[in-house]
């Protein structure tokens, strides 16, 4: 396990984002936000290099945003492709 400053800071920030998303999901009764918040919140416990914490936290957040906005994303893609 790595206890350098950058890894601890990355874990703190990514964990706070996950906690905020989890609390939002509870208030909004959105299972997707609850699941994403739990995943992002517990991610720093299993991923240890700082760059991997940032990359995996950003990746999970991007996937969650795409999942939450799937209908808008599909409309945008169809407009861009001209279909």
Secondary structure, DSSP 8 states (H G I E B T S, - for coil): ----HHHHHHHHHHHHHHHHHHHHHHHHT-HHHHHHHHHHHHHHHH--SHHHHHHHHHHHHHHHHHHHTHHHHHHHHHHHHT-
